[in-house]
Amino acid sequence: MPIGPGATGISLSNIKVCARCSLRYDWRKSPTTLKMTYCSSMCEAADLGFTLEALLKMQRPVRLVSLEAEPVAEAICP
């Protein structure tokens, strides 16, 4: 049975407890990637040390190949 305003309201089956801060939240409205675990991206980052969104966007650094310059002969002044 929904509670609150609107046709759908808030169903108690959608209420979860955050693994980090123990706050109750509606997992459907959580902005984090791990919606069923954390109430916010801040809790996700604090618990894991990073957010999954940042991890998914991370790119491997491109390895630059440096070309060794040929040694320059020193000019000898007479």
C-alpha positions, 0 to 999 in steps of 0.5 A: 500500500503506497504512502504519501502524495500522488498515485504511486506514493512511496511504497515501503518495499522501495525503502532501503538502508544506506550501507555507509550512513544507515539512512533510510532512502528510496532507492529509485531516487538515489543518484548513485550507480549502486542504487540499492546500496548507497543513498548518495554518491558521497556515501559511495565515494566515502565507502569505496574510495571512488564512484563507479561512474568515475571508474567507468569514465576513466581512460587508460593513459596513452603511452607516448613513445619518445624518439631518442634524438641523435647525439649532436656532434660538438663543434670544435672551435679552432 
